[in-house]
């Protein structure tokens, strides 16, 4: 395989989700912080490191290659590969790029045909967990996750799916501060559908929403309001909002807000340049709160052609150097507690509706299927 990355279509992908496992549970109460991780076991870490140094890393260098299926765009992918090769110059990384669920289906097809090419999968919470739910992820715990000297903001290994939740991102309402005066900032999600000012903007396609029919951040907002906060918002809010026909965008992209092409976007990401004050944009958490996801999730694909190189690659994503680069380049909040996040990106600085853990993700999957079946956003 060449070192070039194969590009595949990156258009928005509407999906129906097949979930293997438990029936959806009733949504839990709002929770701003995840449960504490289990106490580290020094003996387990030492045993893992002995195997790591004596067997896995030498085998990975001999394999010499890792095929990375991910939705990481050019800057992220190139930077990740560059930093990885500073530590492991003997292992070549080739990226296969595409939307999360397109990559999941590709892995499923390859596995069923006995022609698996993927070593590592990485994208968002929903698609990543579907790799595990379909039995396509190896139950690998990186040795760094066992290191008793490293403290984590949340349990870095998801309990059910055994995926590495390396970073978290906070999503709220991104507002162009030149177009929207402070006295017009909404306080609640209800303001978006009841305040004439915002109703007019939404109807004129001046407010966008990340398409909730896609396994993306829009459905996280929908889940939080429809299920977690069903009493105060629920399906009535979703139907009123959809009835205004907000502009739908296929990915977590809010550059249009910064450029003044939109007044605001619900569900867009927070970019590093927004923190630097170089663009007229701010983020607010409407009542009952912002939403946060563990992203990206990294999984070693079961039966990977380069299993040891895949393990080395995933462990590298938990390193301090990589965490610091992600904070500076993308504003993500790392799981590592020894790396300081930017305040506007830190989930601990915001009121959140729920944690995007394994349990919530199962429920979000059901909401995604409901949104698709409802056709509320088919306009």
C-alpha positions in Angstrom: 0.0 0.0 0.0 1.3 3.5 -0.8 1.7 6.2 1.8 -0.9 8.4 0.1 -4.3 8.5 1.7 -7.3 7.3 -0.3 -10.0 9.9 -0.5 -13.6 8.7 -0.6 -16.8 10.7 -0.8 -17.4 12.9 2.1 -21.0 14.1 1.4 -23.6 13.8 4.2 -24.8 10.3 4.7 -28.3 9.6 5.9 -28.3 6.3 7.7 -30.5 3.8 9.4 -28.7 2.3 12.3 -28.5 -1.4 13.1 -27.7 -1.9 16.8 -26.7 -5.2 18.3 -27.3 -5.6 22.0 -29.6 -4.3 24.7 -32.9 -2.6 24.2 -32.7 1.2 24.9 -33.0 2.1 28.5 -34.9 5.0 30.0 -32.8 8.2 29.8 -31.0 8.9 33.0 -31.2 12.1 34.9 -29.0 15.0 33.9 -25.4 14.5 34.9 -22.6 16.9 34.4 -19.7 14.6 35.1 -19.0 11.0 34.4 -18.4 8.4 37.1 -14.9 8.1 38.5 -12.5 5.5 36.9 -11.5 2.4 38.7 -8.3 2.7 40.8 -5.2 1.9 38.7 -3.4 -1.4 39.3 0.4 -0.9 39.2 1.0 -4.7 38.8 -1.4 -4.8 35.8 0.4 -1.8 34.2 3.8 -3.4 34.7 2.7 -6.6 33.1 1.2 -4.7 30.2 4.4 -2.7 29.7 6.6 -5.8 29.7 4.5 -7.3 26.9 4.4 -4.0 25.2 8.1 -3.5 25.1 9.1 -7.1 24.6 6.4 -8.2 22.0 4.0 -5.7 20.7 6.2 -2.8 19.7 8.9 -5.0 18.0 6.1 -6.8 16.1 4.5 -3.5 15.1 7.8 -2.3 13.7 8.1 -5.5 11.7 4.6 -5.1 10.3 5.7 -1.6 9.3 2.2 -0.3 8.4 -1.1 0.7 9.9 -4.3 1.4 7.8 -6.3 4.1 9.5 -10.0 4.4 8.6 -11.2 7.7 9.9 -13.2 10.9 9.3 -10.2 13.1 10.2 -9.8 15.9 7.7 -6.5 16.9 6.1 -5.0 19.1 8.8 -5.9 16.7 11.6 -4.8 13.6 9.7 -1.5 15.0 8.5 -0.6 16.3 11.9 -1.5 13.0 13.6 0.6 11.1 11.2 3.5 13.5 11.5 3.5 13.3 15.3 3.1 9.5 15.3 6.1 9.1 12.9 8.3 11.2 15.2 7.9 8.4 17.8 7.5 5.5 15.4 9.3 6.3 12.2 9.3 2.6 11.1 5.5 2.4 10.9 3.9 3.9 7.8 0.3 5.3 8.3 -2.2 5.3 5.4 -5.5 7.0 6.0 -8.8 6.0 4.3 -11.1 9.0 4.6 -14.8 9.1 4.8 -17.9 9.9 6.9 -18.2 7.7 10.0 -21.0 5.4 9.0 -19.6 5.0 5.5 -16.4 3.7 7.0 -18.4 1.4 9.4 -20.2 -0.2 6.4 -16.9 -0.5 4.6 -15.3 -2.4 7.5 -18.5 -4.6 7.8 -18.3 -5.5 4.1 -14.6 -6.3 4.2 -15.0 -8.4 7.3 -17.9 -10.4 5.8 -16.0 -11.0 2.7 -12.9 -12.1 4.5 -10.8 -9.3 3.0 -10.3 -6.9 5.9 -8.0 -4.0 5.2 -8.7 -1.7 8.2 -6.5 -1.7 11.2 -7.8 1.2 13.2 -11.2 3.0 13.1 -11.6 6.5 14.4 -14.5 8.9 14.2 -17.5 10.0 16.4 -19.3 8.4 19.3 -22.1 6.8 17.4 -20.2 5.3 14.5 -17.3 4.2 16.7 -19.6 2.4 19.1 -21.4 0.7 16.2 -18.0 -0.9 15.2 -18.0 -2.4 18.7 -21.7 -3.3 18.8 -21.3 -5.2 15.5 -18.4 -7.2 17.0 -15.8 -5.6 14.8 -13.6 -4.0 17.5 -10.8 -5.8 19.4 -11.0 -5.5 23.2 -7.7 -3.8 23.5 -6.7 -1.6 26.4 -3.7 0.6 25.6 -1.0 0.4 28.3 -1.1 4.2 28.7 -4.7 3.8 29.9 -3.4 1.6 32.7 -0.5 3.9 33.8 -1.1 4.8 37.4 0.9 8.0 37.0 -1.6 9.4 34.4 -4.8 11.0 35.7 -7.9 11.2 33.5 -10.8 13.7 33.3 -13.1 10.7 32.6 -12.7 7.0 32.4 -10.6 6.9 29.2 -11.8 3.3 28.2 -15.5 3.1 27.7 -16.8 0.3 29.9 -19.1 -1.5 27.5 -17.5 -0.9 24.1 -13.9 -0.9 25.2 -13.1 2.1 23.0 -10.6 4.8 23.8 -12.4 8.1 24.4 -9.4 10.4 23.8 -11.0 13.8 23.6 -14.3 15.6 24.3 -16.0 18.5 22.5 -18.7 20.8 23.7 -21.5 21.9 21.3 -23.8 24.8 21.9 -25.2 27.7 19.9 -22.5 29.5 17.9 -23.5 33.2 17.3 -22.0 35.9 15.1 -21.5 38.8 17.5 -21.6 41.4 14.7 -25.0 40.3 13.5 -26.7 39.4 16.8 -26.7 42.0 19.6 -26.3 40.7 23.2 -29.8 41.6 24.2 -31.1 39.2 21.5 -29.1 36.2 22.7 -31.6 33.4 23.5 -31.6 31.9 27.0 -33.5 28.7 26.4 -34.0 26.3 23.4 -37.6 27.5 23.6 -36.5 31.0 22.6 -35.4 29.6 19.2 -39.0 28.5 18.4 -41.0 31.2 20.3 -39.0 34.4 20.1 -40.1 36.3 16.9 -36.5 37.4 16.3 -35.2 33.9 16.2 -38.2 32.5 14.4 -37.7 35.0 11.6 -34.0 34.2 11.3 -34.6 30.4 11.2 -37.3 30.8 8.6 -34.9 32.9 6.5 -32.3 30.2 6.7 -30.0 32.4 8.7 -29.7 29.8 11.5 -28.4 26.3 10.8 -28.6 23.0 12.6 -26.3 20.0 12.2 -28.6 17.5 10.4 -30.1 15.2 13.1 -30.8 12.5 10.5 -27.0 11.8 10.5 -25.0 10.2 13.3 -23.6 13.6 14.2 -23.9 16.3 16.8 -27.4 17.4 15.8 -28.9 14.2 17.0 -27.1 14.7 20.3 -29.0 17.9 20.8 -32.2 16.2 19.7 -31.7 13.4 22.2 -31.0 15.8 25.1 -34.2 17.7 24.5 -36.5 14.9 23.5 -35.4 12.3 26.0 -33.2 13.6 28.8 -35.3 16.8 29.2 -38.6 15.3 28.0 -40.7 17.0 30.7 -39.7 20.5 29.8 -39.0 20.1 26.1 -39.6 16.7 24.6 -41.1 15.9 21.2 -43.1 19.2 21.1 -39.9 21.2 21.0 -38.5 19.0 18.2 -41.6 19.3 16.1 -41.8 23.1 16.5 -38.1 23.5 15.7 -38.4 21.2 12.6 -41.5 23.1 11.5 -39.5 26.2 11.1 -37.3 24.4 8.6 -33.8 25.5 9.8 -31.0 25.2 7.3 -29.4 21.8 7.7 -25.7 21.1 7.3 -24.2 17.7 6.9 -21.2 18.1 9.1 -20.2 19.9 12.3 -19.1 23.0 10.4 -19.8 26.6 11.5 -17.4 28.6 9.4 -20.5 30.2 7.9 -21.3 31.9 11.2 -17.8 33.3 11.5 -18.0 34.7 7.9 -21.4 36.3 8.5 -23.2 34.0 6.1 -25.3 32.7 9.1 -26.4 34.5 12.2 -26.0 31.4 14.3 -25.6 27.6 14.2 -26.8 25.0 16.7 -24.5 22.0 16.8 -21.4 23.4 15.3 -18.0 22.8 16.7 -15.8 25.3 18.5 -12.6 26.1 16.6 -9.3 27.3 17.9 -9.5 30.6 16.0 -12.7 31.4 17.9 -10.7 31.5 21.1 -8.1 33.7 19.6 -10.6 36.5 19.0 -9.9 36.7 15.3 -13.5 36.1 14.2 -16.7 37.6 15.6 -18.2 34.5 17.1 -19.2 33.3 20.6 -20.8 30.1 22.0 -23.6 30.0 24.5 -25.2 27.1 26.3 -29.0 27.4 26.2 -31.1 26.0 29.0 -31.0 23.1 29.8 -27.4 23.0 28.7 -24.8 22.3 26.0 -24.0 18.7 24.8 -20.7 17.0 24.8 -19.3 14.0 23.0 -16.3 11.8 23.5 -14.6 12.3 20.1 -12.7 10.9 18.5 -13.1 7.3 19.6 -10.3 4.9 18.6 -10.8 1.2 18.0 -8.4 -1.6 17.0 -10.4 -3.5 14.3 -10.8 -7.2 15.2 -8.8 -9.3 12.8 -6.7 -6.3 11.6 -4.0 -7.2 9.1 -1.5 -5.2 11.2 -2.8 -5.8 14.7 0.4 -4.8 16.6 0.9 -1.6 14.6 -2.8 -0.8 15.2 -2.3 -1.1 19.0 0.8 1.1 18.9 -1.2 3.7 16.9 -4.1 3.8 19.4 -1.8 3.9 22.4 0.0 6.9 20.8 -3.3 8.9 20.8 -3.3 8.8 24.6 0.2 10.4 24.8 0.7 13.8 26.4 2.4 15.2 23.3 -0.5 14.3 21.1 -3.0 15.7 23.6 -1.2 19.0 23.7 -1.1 19.3 20.0 -4.9 18.6 19.7 -5.6 21.3 22.3 -3.6 23.9 20.4 -4.7 22.9 16.9 -8.3 22.0 17.4 -9.4 23.1 20.9 -10.4 19.6 22.0 -10.5 18.8 25.7 -8.2 15.8 26.3 -9.0 12.9 28.6 -5.6 13.5 30.1 -5.9 15.7 33.2 -2.3 16.8 33.0 -3.0 18.8 29.8 -4.9 22.0 30.2 -7.8 22.6 27.8 -8.9 26.0 26.5 -11.7 27.3 28.8 -14.4 27.6 26.2 -13.8 24.0 25.1 -13.6 22.4 28.6 -16.8 20.4 29.4 -16.1 21.1 33.0 -16.7 24.8 32.4 -20.2 24.4 30.9 -23.6 23.1 32.1 -24.1 19.9 30.1 -27.3 17.9 29.5 -25.7 14.5 29.7 -22.4 12.6 29.2 -21.9 11.0 25.8 -20.9 7.6 27.3 -21.9 4.1 26.2 -25.3 4.2 27.8 -26.3 7.5 26.4 -25.0 6.5 22.9 -27.4 3.5 22.9 -30.3 5.8 23.5 -29.1 8.3 21.0 -29.1 5.5 18.4 -32.8 5.0 19.1 -33.5 8.8 18.7 -31.6 8.8 15.4 -33.8 6.0 14.1 -36.9 8.0 15.4 -35.8 11.2 13.6 -35.3 9.4 10.3 -38.6 7.6 10.6 -40.5 10.8 11.6 -39.4 12.6 8.4 -39.7 15.9 10.4 -36.5 17.1 8.8 -37.2 15.8 5.3 -37.7 19.2 3.6 
